[in-house]
Amino acid sequence: MDNLHNALLEIFDYRKQFEPELDFVEDEYKYGGVMQQDFDDYDFFALKQDLSEDKIKSSLDEMIKFYTRVKDDSFKKFSFFSRSKIVESLLKDAGLKSNGEPRVIAFMECTVGEENKWDLNGLPKNLQVVDLDKENIDEAVELNVEVFEMRKGAKPQYIEYFINPEAKRAFWVNAKLDGKIVGTAAMYLCDDFAFITDVTVSSKHRRKKIATKLFHYLHGMAKANETPKIMLNAEAGAVALYEKIGYESFASFYVYALTKIS
């Protein structure tokens, strides 16, 4: 679990450079952070497996206190990542409700240089990978919002992370087909690993190995920067794709979308 804990802290420390409003709370069994103030979203991690009900309840209570302090009790939604399933009564006791069944997220890692053989046969002939810039940022954000709705209004953060000349450790790349952006992906370079996130492929262009092409490009960048390992988190439906590349799961979470009971 130490590698996951350290990864979360490193990513947090990197983003803190560009988002000074970010904050976190940490103790022996939980870690949390306001990940994007403008997105009005909050991610809180209960890192240990098989927590007792008392510790889960304590973690939920601490999350609410922390978020209220940061947000003046104005938040609308937040996510709770738990290694253990939460019984409904605990949520109710904390004054919370879950918006549907929890999603399952796998945290995965791959050693750079030890990937499986890249299967790039059959790629569209006109597919190319280009960096994010001020000319294509609006199109890239629009596509990203198709999958990640909370990214609405994210353009200022994208400029700070990926276009600002000082943001030399954050990379955003776009897959373009016939001049149109059909895929996106981002990568942060931390001290001893890289973290890939925001992998998006247009619904009209899936099953064309566009995500594989994006990963091939980002793995090449990681290798050029002498980064030994890449991490990511994956929805259940994407795990098989990443396993084909050479990723292995090392932790998983139940992700609860929560709101306060009015």
Steps between C-alpha positions, in 0.01 A plus 500: 500500500796736548547544126138614457522734798824653372358531148199694623722734701738563210217576258345728760830685558544552125151641451538723805746710295217611272201475735595656835146438630564125508524351846505156661453322828691187593536250782579131535199378305374781279614759249289767336535802277296767331603407149341784300323792662351623173354156427324501839615144554691334780683169517564329831697176536468244779824318423502192721313184413225352717452805722269454796163673491620744766797606288292535185250713695786707641640543150164616363455743788851640454438540127188709564674717761797556273293577195275738692805687630642538149175562317287690753243221484416586138607176334260305281670165453811305584649155458603259771756232406485206741686169498195352676134516406298742710170386652212738436440563870847655538427749225166588656660546843747743340217695334594379153343308214655312211396587147467145372723196538873558555738474206807280527831666412826309460837665561750352254871531423740403223880499487624714211691283252324180610175555314345223294554529126312802369223398260475801269390311190185632340529859624323759282752628243449869577520466880760720667581602859555869574557707815228715652530867402288813500378420149345163590417539871129576450450192284698284745300619804172445313594137430625446853168618645322220307650254751592719797205734553671667796756644257257771389668833557844339520672706231692725747642194678596340170691811401684507833586130497577426140563821303666726755877488428567432869292182492785286373390183680144484374415385149171495312485332160225475240436236236392669176331323211446693178563825689247430777586410861365150573698411815678664793725396788705672771813399689667646809869429565561462873832422670521127429191420294256648250122509537273475194149639525209644300522239223210578266401367157208638302201264506499506118860376475534226762646157426752653259800465740507876555550457877783253431666759275473765772653264756781406261581870460488577874709195589759628254499837675539330839794298371664812355472660844650188664181438698507139632129442561158621390183489711135559417155423631249314287128438489414130501424501126848630409712264712533239223633762255770612742591141587569439129756781513667353808330673796423310820251593772643567847198652677129550444235727645125528521421856389189656649345814350356669809277792583374634830149402610292818485 
